[in-house]
Amino acid sequence: MAKRTMAWSYSRLTTYERCPAQLAYRTAKTPEIPSPAMERGNRIHKDAEEYLRGIHKQVPATLQGFAPEFRELRKLKARAEDQIAVDEDWRRVEWFSPQAWLRIVIDARHSIEDGQKLIDFKTGNTYPDHLDQLELYALTFFKLEEKLRTVEGELWYLDKQNIIHDVFDAEQVESFEKKWQTRAAPLLTAKEFPATPGRHCNYCGFASLRGGPCPKDQER
């Protein structure tokens, strides 16, 4: 598939690393058949967003395992689904700006002493690379706010009723930036987007066995 000019995000990068063709189909807006897990995750995230924005008076049933935490977030007036786009010099731009180079969406965030707390809601299993997502988000905030000294990150595993916490320091910015520049480079310079069949085909909304356009799932 031909190269596509795009801003990157953590989701787009990890999709490309897993299967470039999957990203190409999504970028081309090819109809995707969502898995039940994807639909459920989207619904739960929507419930969380609407509660934090005051649309729901009570914590929705889907979030009851974290009801005290969500009530505290609303008390703190945490921003929900905060969309941030930056250009290649890490300057903030409008979300749909043609200069947008990186886009991040933070499920919830609020100020803390000397810094920010960023929270990402997860459904399903715990994976080590989820901490990478928090690191990228923390880097973005450090680049945007030069005086920022600390960013705390939390992963709320809503099904497991577990929270994983990490703390990022401004002194780590240089190493983080090099890491993410290097990691994103293959996506940003890609000219071909081949399919890479694997176990992920079982959950891919483009796999031919699920009615999608990609036949590579049958080559596993």
C-alpha positions as CSV (number, residue, x, y, z in Angstrom):
1,M,0.0,0.0,0.0
2,A,1.2,3.5,-0.7
3,K,2.7,5.8,1.8
4,R,0.3,8.0,3.7
5,T,1.2,11.3,5.3
6,M,-0.1,11.3,8.8
7,A,0.4,12.6,12.3
8,W,1.4,9.7,14.6
9,S,0.1,8.7,17.9
10,Y,0.8,5.9,20.4
11,S,-2.1,3.9,19.0
12,R,-1.0,4.4,15.4
13,L,2.6,3.5,16.2
14,T,1.8,0.3,18.0
15,T,-0.7,-0.7,15.3
16,Y,2.1,-0.1,12.7
17,E,4.5,-2.2,14.7
18,R,2.0,-5.0,15.0
19,C,0.8,-4.9,11.4
20,P,1.4,-2.0,8.9
21,A,-1.5,-3.1,6.7
22,Q,-3.9,-2.7,9.6
23,L,-2.9,0.9,10.1
24,A,-3.1,1.5,6.3
25,Y,-6.7,0.2,6.2
26,R,-7.7,2.4,9.2
27,T,-6.0,5.5,7.7
28,A,-7.9,4.9,4.4
29,K,-11.1,4.6,6.5
30,T,-11.8,1.1,5.3
31,P,-14.9,-0.3,7.1
32,E,-13.8,-2.2,10.2
33,I,-15.7,-5.0,11.9
34,P,-15.1,-4.3,15.7
35,S,-14.6,-7.2,18.0
36,P,-16.8,-7.5,21.1
37,A,-13.9,-6.5,23.3
38,M,-13.3,-3.3,21.2
39,E,-17.0,-2.4,21.4
40,R,-17.1,-3.0,25.1
41,G,-13.9,-0.9,25.7
42,N,-15.3,2.0,23.7
43,R,-18.5,1.9,25.6
44,I,-16.7,1.9,29.0
45,H,-14.5,4.8,27.9
46,K,-17.5,6.7,26.8
47,D,-19.2,6.1,30.2
48,A,-16.1,7.4,32.0
49,E,-15.9,10.5,29.8
50,E,-19.6,11.4,30.3
51,Y,-19.4,10.9,34.0
52,L,-16.4,13.1,34.4
53,R,-18.1,15.8,32.3
54,G,-21.2,15.7,34.5
55,I,-23.5,14.0,32.0
56,H,-24.2,11.2,34.4
57,K,-25.1,12.1,38.0
58,Q,-24.0,8.7,39.4
59,V,-21.0,6.5,38.5
60,P,-22.2,4.2,35.7
61,A,-22.5,0.5,36.4
62,T,-19.6,-0.2,34.1
63,L,-17.3,1.7,36.4
64,Q,-18.5,0.6,39.8
65,G,-15.3,-1.2,40.6
66,F,-13.6,2.2,40.6
67,A,-16.6,4.3,41.9
68,P,-14.6,6.1,44.7
69,E,-11.8,6.9,42.4
70,F,-14.1,8.3,39.7
71,R,-15.9,10.4,42.3
72,E,-12.6,11.8,43.4
73,L,-11.6,12.6,39.9
74,R,-14.8,14.5,39.4
75,K,-14.3,16.4,42.6
76,L,-10.8,17.4,41.4
77,K,-12.5,18.6,38.1
78,A,-10.2,16.3,36.0
79,R,-10.2,17.0,32.3
80,A,-11.7,14.1,30.4
81,E,-10.5,12.9,26.9
82,D,-8.0,15.7,26.7
83,Q,-6.8,16.0,23.1
84,I,-3.4,17.5,22.5
85,A,-1.5,17.9,19.2
86,V,2.0,19.1,18.7
87,D,4.2,19.9,15.8
88,E,7.7,18.5,15.1
89,D,9.2,21.1,17.5
90,W,6.8,20.0,20.3
91,R,4.7,23.2,20.0
92,R,1.0,22.9,20.6
93,V,-1.2,23.2,17.5
94,E,-4.8,22.7,16.7
95,W,-6.0,19.1,16.7
96,F,-6.6,19.0,12.9
97,S,-3.8,21.4,12.0
98,P,-1.7,20.3,9.0
99,Q,1.3,20.9,11.2
100,A,0.2,18.3,13.7
101,W,3.0,15.7,14.1
102,L,1.9,13.9,17.2
103,R,-1.5,13.5,18.8
104,I,-2.3,12.2,22.2
105,V,-5.6,11.7,24.0
106,I,-5.5,11.5,27.8
107,D,-8.4,9.8,29.4
108,A,-8.2,12.0,32.5
109,R,-5.7,14.5,33.9
110,H,-5.5,17.0,36.7
111,S,-2.9,19.2,38.4
112,I,-0.8,18.1,41.3
113,E,1.8,19.9,43.3
114,D,4.7,20.7,41.0
115,G,3.2,18.7,38.1
116,Q,0.4,16.8,36.4
117,K,-1.3,13.5,36.9
118,L,-2.2,11.6,33.7
119,I,-4.6,8.7,33.9
120,D,-5.3,6.1,31.2
121,F,-8.3,3.7,31.6
122,K,-7.7,0.1,30.5
123,T,-10.1,-2.8,29.9
124,G,-8.9,-6.3,29.5
125,N,-5.4,-7.6,30.5
126,T,-2.3,-5.9,31.8
127,Y,0.6,-5.5,29.4
128,P,4.0,-4.1,30.2
129,D,4.0,-1.8,27.1
130,H,1.1,0.2,28.5
131,L,3.7,2.1,30.6
132,D,5.3,3.2,27.4
133,Q,2.1,5.1,26.6
134,L,2.3,7.0,29.9
135,E,5.9,7.8,29.2
136,L,5.1,9.3,25.8
137,Y,2.3,11.4,27.3
138,A,4.6,12.6,30.1
139,L,7.3,13.6,27.5
140,T,4.7,15.6,25.6
141,F,3.8,17.6,28.8
142,F,7.4,18.2,29.7
143,K,8.1,19.6,26.2
144,L,5.0,21.8,26.4
145,E,5.6,23.1,29.9
146,E,9.3,23.9,30.4
147,K,8.9,24.6,34.2
148,L,7.2,21.2,34.8
149,R,9.2,19.1,37.1
150,T,7.1,16.0,37.7
151,V,4.5,14.0,35.8
152,E,2.7,11.1,37.6
153,G,1.0,8.5,35.4
154,E,-1.5,5.9,36.3
155,L,-3.1,3.0,34.5
156,W,-6.5,2.1,35.8
157,Y,-7.3,-1.5,34.9
158,L,-11.0,-1.4,35.3
159,D,-11.6,-5.1,34.9
160,K,-8.8,-6.2,37.2
161,Q,-9.5,-3.4,39.7
162,N,-5.9,-2.6,39.8
163,I,-3.8,0.6,39.4
164,I,-0.3,0.8,38.2
165,H,1.5,4.0,39.1
166,D,4.7,5.6,37.7
167,V,6.5,8.9,38.2
168,F,8.5,10.7,35.5
169,D,11.1,13.4,36.1
170,A,12.1,16.3,33.9
171,E,15.7,15.1,33.9
172,Q,14.5,12.1,31.8
173,V,13.2,14.3,28.9
174,E,16.3,14.0,26.7
175,S,16.5,10.2,26.8
176,F,12.7,9.9,26.3
177,E,12.8,12.2,23.3
178,K,15.6,10.2,21.6
179,K,13.8,7.0,22.3
180,W,10.5,8.1,20.8
181,Q,12.1,9.9,17.8
182,T,13.9,6.7,17.0
183,R,10.9,4.5,17.6
184,A,8.5,6.6,15.5
185,A,10.9,7.0,12.5
186,P,10.0,3.7,10.7
187,L,6.4,4.7,10.7
188,L,7.0,8.3,9.6
189,T,9.3,7.2,6.7
190,A,7.4,4.1,5.7
191,K,6.6,3.7,2.0
192,E,5.0,0.2,2.1
193,F,2.5,-1.1,4.6
194,P,2.6,-4.9,4.3
195,A,0.4,-7.3,6.3
196,T,2.2,-9.3,9.0
197,P,0.0,-12.3,9.8
198,G,-0.1,-13.5,13.4
199,R,-2.3,-14.1,16.4
200,H,-3.6,-10.6,16.2
201,C,-5.5,-11.5,13.0
202,N,-8.0,-13.3,15.3
203,Y,-9.1,-9.9,16.6
204,C,-8.5,-7.7,13.5
205,G,-11.6,-6.1,12.0
206,F,-10.0,-6.3,8.5
207,A,-9.3,-10.0,8.5
208,S,-11.0,-11.9,5.7
209,L,-12.1,-14.7,8.1
210,R,-14.2,-12.0,9.8
211,G,-15.5,-10.5,6.6
212,G,-12.8,-8.0,6.1
213,P,-10.7,-7.2,3.0
214,C,-7.3,-8.5,4.1
215,P,-6.6,-12.1,3.0
216,K,-3.3,-12.5,4.8
217,D,-5.0,-14.0,8.0
218,Q,-5.4,-17.2,6.0
219,E,-1.6,-17.5,5.4
220,R,-0.8,-18.1,9.1
